Amino acid sequence: MLSLHIISLVLLGLGWVKDILHIDISVHYIIDLNLFSEKRSVLGMLKRLWDDRSYWPFLLIFLFGIIVPLVKSGVIFYLILGKNPDLKWQRFVSAISKWAMADVFTISIFVAFLGANAMESTSATLQSGFYFFSGYVILSGIVAMLCGKLLSPRDAT
């Protein structure tokens, strides 16, 4: 389980730094004209929001996309490596998992991808960061579930 958790963290880190979505807006009349081309990673998006003084979306993405997953990860390390971890921390992981929002973020990127591809002059491609982030969401959920199952027998004794 420890190795799965470490792999999930590597995927999370790659999901933060790799581009997640590439959107192109082009006009094709007499000549082909590219009006807009944008690639963004999560950290790139945070930097852009900060530079644009869009502090509220910055705070939400930073808190629920970076801080909460890191706190959750620290507690999971404690649950996996601790000799007698307190079960209140397992309940904490369950509760904080609902607030991590990485899964919601992943789905919203996918919805943006579908929406951009639905417009005639716009094309969108999912980038590697999306897949890394999605991998984190899946593995992190599995690790949290395994932590619950692993600690349940300890509670019964």
C-alpha positions in Angstrom: 0.0 0.0 0.0 2.9 2.3 0.7 4.2 1.9 -2.8 0.7 2.8 -4.2 0.6 5.9 -2.1 4.1 7.0 -3.3 3.1 6.4 -6.9 -0.1 8.4 -6.4 2.0 11.3 -5.1 4.3 11.1 -8.1 1.3 11.3 -10.3 -0.1 14.2 -8.4 3.2 16.1 -8.7 3.3 15.4 -12.5 -0.3 16.5 -12.7 0.6 19.8 -11.1 3.5 20.6 -13.4 2.6 19.1 -16.8 0.1 20.8 -19.1 -3.4 19.5 -18.7 -5.3 21.1 -21.6 -4.4 22.7 -24.9 -7.0 24.9 -26.6 -6.7 26.4 -30.1 -9.1 28.9 -31.6 -8.6 29.3 -35.3 -10.4 30.9 -38.2 -10.4 29.2 -41.6 -11.6 31.5 -44.3 -9.4 32.8 -47.1 -6.3 32.1 -44.9 -5.9 30.0 -41.8 -5.5 32.3 -38.8 -4.7 31.0 -35.3 -6.4 33.5 -32.9 -5.6 31.8 -29.6 -3.4 28.9 -28.5 -3.1 28.1 -24.8 -1.5 25.3 -22.8 -1.7 25.3 -19.0 -0.6 23.2 -16.1 -2.2 23.5 -12.6 0.8 25.5 -11.3 0.8 27.6 -14.5 -2.9 28.3 -13.9 -2.3 29.3 -10.3 0.5 31.7 -11.4 -1.8 33.2 -14.0 -4.6 33.7 -11.5 -2.2 35.3 -9.0 -0.7 37.6 -11.6 -4.3 38.6 -12.7 -5.2 39.3 -9.1 -7.9 36.7 -9.2 -7.3 35.8 -5.6 -10.5 33.9 -4.9 -10.2 31.3 -7.7 -6.4 31.1 -6.9 -7.2 30.4 -3.2 -9.8 27.7 -4.0 -7.6 25.8 -6.5 -4.5 26.2 -4.2 -6.4 25.0 -1.1 -8.4 22.2 -2.6 -6.1 21.1 -5.3 -2.7 21.4 -3.5 -3.0 21.9 0.3 -5.8 19.4 1.0 -4.2 16.5 -1.0 -0.9 17.2 0.8 -2.5 17.1 4.2 -4.4 14.0 3.3 -1.1 12.4 2.1 0.7 13.2 5.3 -2.1 11.6 7.4 -2.1 8.5 5.1 1.7 8.2 5.6 1.0 8.3 9.4 -1.7 5.6 9.0 0.4 3.3 6.9 3.7 3.7 8.8 2.5 4.3 12.4 2.7 1.4 14.8 -0.7 2.1 16.4 -2.4 4.9 14.4 -5.4 6.5 16.0 -8.5 5.7 14.1 -9.7 9.3 14.4 -7.1 9.9 11.6 -8.8 7.4 9.4 -12.0 9.2 9.9 -10.1 12.4 9.1 -8.9 11.0 5.8 -12.4 9.9 4.9 -13.7 13.4 5.7 -10.9 15.3 4.0 -11.2 13.1 0.9 -14.5 14.7 0.3 -12.9 18.1 0.2 -9.8 17.2 -1.8 -11.6 18.2 -5.1 -8.9 16.6 -7.3 -11.6 14.4 -8.8 -13.9 17.4 -9.4 -11.0 19.3 -10.9 -10.3 16.4 -13.3 -13.9 16.2 -14.3 -14.1 19.9 -14.9 -11.0 19.8 -17.2 -12.7 17.0 -19.1 -15.9 19.0 -19.4 -13.9 22.0 -20.7 -12.3 19.7 -23.2 -15.6 18.4 -24.5 -17.1 22.0 -24.6 -14.2 23.4 -26.5 -14.3 20.6 -29.1 -18.0 21.2 -29.6 -17.3 24.7 -31.0 -16.6 24.8 -34.7 -13.5 27.0 -34.6 -12.1 25.6 -31.4 -10.1 22.5 -30.8 -8.9 21.1 -27.5 -6.5 18.3 -26.7 -6.0 16.7 -23.3 -2.4 16.8 -22.3 -0.3 14.4 -20.1 -1.0 16.4 -16.9 -4.7 15.5 -17.2 -3.8 11.8 -17.3 -1.3 12.1 -14.4 -3.9 14.0 -12.3 -6.6 11.4 -13.2 -4.2 8.6 -12.2 -3.6 10.3 -8.8 -7.4 10.6 -8.2 -7.9 6.9 -8.8 -4.8 5.7 -6.9 -5.5 8.1 -4.0 -9.0 6.8 -3.7 -7.8 3.2 -3.7 -5.2 4.0 -1.0 -7.7 5.7 1.2 -10.1 2.8 0.9 -7.3 0.3 1.7 -6.3 2.3 4.7 -9.9 2.0 6.0 -10.0 -1.7 5.4 -6.5 -2.2 6.9 -7.4 -0.3 10.1 -10.9 -1.8 10.6 -9.6 -5.2 12.0 -7.4 -3.2 14.5 -10.5 -1.4 15.7 -12.4 -4.6 16.4 -9.7 -6.1 18.7 
